[in-house]
Structures are given as structure tokens and as C-alpha cells.
Amino acid sequence: MPKKRTKKDCVEVRICLYEAVNDRVKRFQAKKLMEGDDLKKPETAELLIELGLKSQGL
């Protein structure tokens, strides 16, 4: 018989899904930024550095 889900389980799943979607959105934004000429903005560089560190698991 499957284990009954608790509210905590649902919250953890929701957080996990949120993080996955958030990551995908950031990757999409980074791709768009790489194509455009927004690379001169300092926020862009920070976002790309953050994505690089996350992809390496740091």
C-alpha cells in the first residue's frame, strides 16, 4: 500500500518544482542575454556567473 502523503511531503515537492522552473527560466534568460547586446550590463554578468556556479554544483 502506498505511503500517505503528508503536508510536508507536498510542500517539499512544491519547493522542488519551483526551483526547477526557476532554474529553467534563468537558463532561458541567460540564453536570451547571450544573443542580445545586454552583455554590457553588470546584472547580466552576475546572472551568468551565478548560473555557471550553480551548474557546477557550487
C-alpha positions as CSV (number, residue, x, y, z in Angstrom):
1,M,0.0,0.0,0.0
2,P,1.4,3.4,-1.0
3,K,2.6,5.7,1.8
4,K,0.1,8.5,2.5
5,R,1.4,11.9,1.6
6,T,1.8,14.4,4.4
7,K,1.5,18.2,4.0
8,K,5.3,18.3,4.5
9,D,5.8,16.0,1.5
10,C,3.6,18.2,-0.7
11,V,5.5,21.3,0.4
12,E,8.9,19.7,-0.4
13,V,7.6,18.6,-3.8
14,R,6.3,22.1,-4.5
15,I,9.6,23.7,-3.5
16,C,11.5,21.3,-5.7
17,L,9.2,22.1,-8.7
18,Y,9.6,25.8,-8.1
19,E,13.4,25.5,-8.0
20,A,13.4,23.5,-11.2
21,V,11.2,26.0,-13.0
22,N,13.2,28.9,-11.6
23,D,16.4,27.3,-12.9
24,R,14.9,26.8,-16.4
25,V,13.7,30.4,-16.5
26,K,17.2,31.7,-15.5
27,R,18.8,29.5,-18.2
28,F,16.3,30.8,-20.8
29,Q,17.1,34.4,-19.7
30,A,20.8,33.7,-19.9
31,K,20.4,32.3,-23.5
32,K,18.5,35.4,-24.5
33,L,21.1,37.7,-22.9
34,M,23.9,35.9,-24.8
35,E,22.1,36.5,-28.1
36,G,21.4,40.2,-27.4
37,D,23.7,43.1,-26.7
38,D,22.7,43.3,-23.0
39,L,26.1,41.8,-22.0
40,K,27.4,45.3,-21.2
41,K,25.0,45.5,-18.2
42,P,26.6,44.4,-14.8
43,E,23.5,42.5,-13.7
44,T,23.8,40.3,-16.8
45,A,27.4,39.3,-15.9
46,E,26.3,38.5,-12.3
47,L,23.4,36.3,-13.6
48,L,25.7,34.4,-15.9
49,I,28.3,33.8,-13.2
50,E,25.6,32.6,-10.8
51,L,24.3,30.2,-13.4
52,G,27.8,28.9,-14.0
53,L,28.4,28.2,-10.4
54,K,25.0,26.5,-9.9
55,S,25.6,24.3,-12.9
56,Q,28.9,23.2,-11.3
57,G,27.1,22.5,-8.0
58,L,28.8,25.3,-6.0
